[in-house]
Amino acid sequence: MTRSVRVFGVAGAMAALLLSGACSGDKPKAAAAESGKVVTTQIVLLKKYDAASGALEYQGTKKVQEPDEAIEPTGPVQTATVAKNATVLSAVNICSGEDATVDEKTGVGTKPCTLQQLETAIKGGDQVDAYLTMKGRTVTKVAEAYHP
């Protein structure tokens, strides 16, 4: 009898840990968006930007293991508003041209660009992968992620 009680007790504790972890994974993100906390996304694929409305469409990504291959989009396309004073940093595709302008430690672009250049780069069909820094649902920084 004691043995079965211990097994059920351990199983119950494990279930409680798993459930609390699953629930807490969603809550901080929602709370961060609602509270206006500043968060940085994982790498996303920028899909479309309309400078007139400030709407940026992006899609989450899954990085392919091979360094020469593109980062693959996954999940639904999402929309956020870009702040008029948002910082845009280019690695290659947004405004850097032929030369990569990249922080060697992070692989993130360092060349400042305009929102208009961001809009043009995405319209041009170039794949632009970036980290978005957001305050609530407003993008305050777009930092292009470099991959060969």
TORDRENDO-22275 format. One record per residue: y, z, x of N, C-alpha, C, O, CB in turn. Coordinates in pm, whole numbers, plus 50000, padded with zeros to 5 digits. Glycine has a CB too. Layout:
YZXYZXYZXYZXYZX
...
END
This chain:
498805000050083500005000050000501265000050087502204992650059500005012249906
501285008150190502445008850278502694995550347503834991350363502265019850382
501624988950387501754976150456502404965550368503294958350415500394971350504
502004964250242502574954250153504024957350120504824948150101501754953350024
504374970050113505764973750087506644969450205507754964450186505894989050062
506134971450329506904967350446507084952150449508174947350480506204971950575
506044944750417506134930150417507154925550315507994917050346504764923850388
507094931050195508074927250093509474931650131510444924550105507684933249957
509584943350195510884948150240511494938950345512684935950340510774962150294
510664934550441511134925450545511494911950484512524906050517510074923750655
510634907050393510904894150327512204894950247512994885450247509734890250235
512424906050179513664907650101514884908050190515924902250157513594920450019
514764914850304515884915550398516194901750455517354898050469515584925450512
515144894250489515344880650541516014871850437516934864350469514004874450584
515564872750312516164864650205517634868350188518484859550169515404866750071
517944881250195519344885550180520194880150294521324875850271519424900950177
519664880350417520404874750531520634859850514521734854950538519664877450661
519594852650474519734838250455520744835050346521584826150363518384832050421
520664842150234521594839550124523014843050162523944835650130521184847450000
523204854150232524574857850270525144847750369526334844850364524614871950329
524314842550459524774832350553525134819550484526134813150517523714829750657
524314815550385524574803050314525854804150233526654794750228523404799450222
526054815450170527254817050088528494818350175529534812550144527124829349999
528374825750284529564827850366529974815150438531134813950479529324838950466
529064805550457529414792950521530404785050441531264778250499528184784750545
530324785650307531224778050223532534785350197533594779050190530554774950092
532484798250185533664805750147534824805050247535964803150204533304819850127
534584806350378535734805750469536464792450463537694792250473535274808250610
535744781250447536404768350440537294767550317538444763250326535374757050439
536764771650203537554771250080538734780850091539854777450053536674774849958
538474792650144539544802450158540614797250254541804799350232538994815850207
540184790550362541144785250459542034774750394543244774550416540414779250581
541434765950313542214755450247543194761450148544334757050138541284745550176
542744771550074543604777649973544704786350035545814786949983542774786049878
544384792950147545344802350204546344795550296547324801850338544614813050280
546124782850328547034775950418546774778650564547644776150648548424779850385
545574783850597545224785950737545154772650809544884762350748543884793550750
545404772950939545304760951020543874759751071543344768951133546324761351140
543244748251043541884745551087541824731551149542614722751114540874746750969
540884729651242540664716551301539284711751259538304719151270540794716951457
539214699451210537954693951164537074689751281537534689151395538194682151071
535814686951252534964680051347535484665851353536414662251280533434680651306
534904657551439535364643651449535164636651315534094637451255534604636151562
536214629751271536154621951147536494607451179537144604551280537114627751039
536064598451092536404584351103537594581951010537484584150890535184574951067
538714577551066539884574750985539674561450913539374551450977541184574351072
539834561350781539534549550701540784541850660540824529550669538754553550578
541804549150616543004542550563544144552650565543964564450536542764537050417
545344547550599546534556050593547664548150530547934536850570546944561150734
548314554050433549454547950366550684556350400550854567450349549234547050209
551544551050488552714558450533553674561550418554334571950420553444550550641
553754552750320554684554750209554324567250129555194575150093554694542550116
553024569150100552614580750020552164592450108552094603750061551474576749926
551854589750235551384600150324549894603250307549414613250361552174612550302
549174594850233547754597350206546884591750317547014580050354547334591250070
546004600050370545064596150474543644597650420543264608350374545264604650603
542874586650426541474587250388540644588350515540904581350614541064574650305
539654597150512538784599050628537384602650581537174606650467539354610050722
536444601150673535044603950641534434611750756534674608850873534254590750615
533624621750722532934629550824532024620550905531704609450862532124641050761
531614625151023530824616751111529624624151168529544636451168531674611551223
528704616251217527544621351290527534613951422527414601651425526184619351209
527644621051531527714614651662526334609851705525354617251702528294624451768
526274597251744525054591451797524894596251940525884597852012525084575751789
523664598551984523414604052117523814594752230524234599452337521974607452131
523704581752211524034572352317525544571652334526244569352235523444558252285
526084573452455527534573652473528214560252445529414559952416527854577852612
527474549152453528084536052430528114532052283528734521952248527344525652507
527474539752197527414536252056528514543351977528984554052016526044539651997
528894537251869529954542851785529484555451714528284557851700530434532451682
530434563151670530144575051590529964570251446530804563051394531294585851602
528864574351383528514569451250529124578051140529084590351148526994568951234
529704571751036530254579450924529144584950835528104578550817531214570750841
529364596750781528434602950686529244609850578530414612950598527474612950758
528624612250466529274619750360530344611850287530574600150317529864632250415
530994618350192531994611550109533324609450182533664616750275532234619649983
534044599350137535394597050187536304607550123536234609850002535894582350156
537144613850203538054624150154539494619650176539764610850258537794637750224
540404625850104541824622550117542614635350144542344645850085542344615449990
543584634150232544504645150261545904639350277546054627350302544074653250389
546894647650264548284643550284548664646250429548334656750485549234651050186
549354636750490549814638450628551274642950624552104636850556549654625150711
551574653550696552944658450704553834647950769553404640850860553004671750782
555074646950723556014637050778556294639250927556634629850999557324637450699
556154651750971556394654851112555084657051189555084663751293557284667351123
553984651551139552674653351204552674647351344553324637251370551564646951119
551934653651432551744648751569550574638951567549524641751508551484660551669
550744627551633549674617551646549464615151795550404611351866550014604151570
548234617251842547914615251983546844604551997545794605251932547444628552047
547114594752081546214583452099545384584752226545864589552330547004570452103
544114580452216543254579252334543224564752379543404561852497541814584452303
542994555452284542964541152314543474532852197544344524352215541544536752351
542954535152078543144526151965544464527451889544924517551832542054528151870
545064538951885546254540551801547474534051865548124525651802546524555451776
547794537751991548964531552054548864530752206549844527252272550204539152018
547694533752262547574534052408547344520452470547614518652589546464543052447
546864510852393546634497652449545374497052534544354502752497547814493352532
545464490252646544294488252733543884500852810542704502852837544584477052832
544844509152843544554520952924544234532952837544944535752740545734524153016
543154540052871542824552352799543764563452845543994565152964541344556252823
544284570852750545134582452780544424594552722544614598152605546604580752719
543604600952805542664610952757542714623552843542814622752966541254605352754
542624635052778542454647552849541004647752898540074647252817542784660152757
540794648353028539454647353086538524658553043537314656453036539544647053235
539054670253014538214681452974537754680352830536604683752799538964694452993
538624675652741538314675652598537934662052543537304661152438539464680952522
538324651252611538064637852560538974633952445538664624752369536634636752517
540084640952431541034638652322542264631352376542694633852488541434652052253
542804622352294543984614752333545184623552365545324634552311544344605152225
546044618452453547234626152494548544618552474549614624452488547104630052638
548474605552442549704597752431550294599152290549624595852192549434582752463
551534604052277552164605452147552424591752082552864582352148553484613152160
552154590851953552364578551876553094582151746553304593851715551004571351845
553474571851673554134573951544553134572551430552034567251448555304563951525
553534577351314552694575651196552554560851161551504556651112553284583351077
553604553051187553544538551162552474532051251551744523251207554924531951187
552394536351377551374530951468549974534951421549034527151435551624536051612
549844546951367548564551251311548164542051195547024537451189548634565951263
549094539451106548824530750992548404516751038547444511150986550064529950901
549114511251135548814497951187547434497451253546684487951235549884493551288
547094507751330545804508151399544644508151302543644501351324545724520351490
544774515851195543684516551098543604503551018542504498850989543884528551004
544754497850982544754484950910544144473950994543534464750940546184481150869
544314474751125543804464451216542294464151225541724455151287544374466551351
541634473751166540174473951165539534480851283538304481451292539684460251158
540344486251376539764493651488539134506451437539644512851345540824496751596
537994510151497537394522851460538194533751528538294534151651535874523451501
538764542551450539544553651504538864566651462538854570251344541024553151455
538304573551561537684586451540538674596951589539284595351694536304587651615
538824607651512539844617351548539474631251500538634633051413541194613351491
540134640951560540124654651509541384656151426542464651951468540044665451627
541264662151310542424664851227542704679751229541804687851209542214659751081
543944683451255544364697251241545084698051108546024690451083545264702151362
544634707251024545164708050888545624722050856545044731950899544114703550787
546684722650778547144735150721546954733550572547674726150506548664738550760
545964740650519545574738250380544994724250370544034721150441546774740050283
545544715850285545094701950269546104692050328546094680250294544864698750121
546984696950418547974688350481547654686750629547494696550701549394694250462
547554674350674547274671250814548554673150895549584667150864546724656850830
548484681450998549634683851085549464677251221550434675751296549864698651102
548214673251255547954666951383546734657751372545714661451314547734677651494
546884645851428545784636351440545594634051589546504629051655546074622851362
544424637851643544164636051786542934627051800541814631151771543934649851857
543164614751845542074605251859541044610251960541394614952068542604591651901
539774609151923538664612852010538204600352084537924590152023537494619151929
538134601352215537754589852297536234589352310535574599452336538424590552436
535694577352292534304574752328534244560352378534834551352319533324577152207
533504558252488533464544952549532844534552457532734522852494532694545352679
END
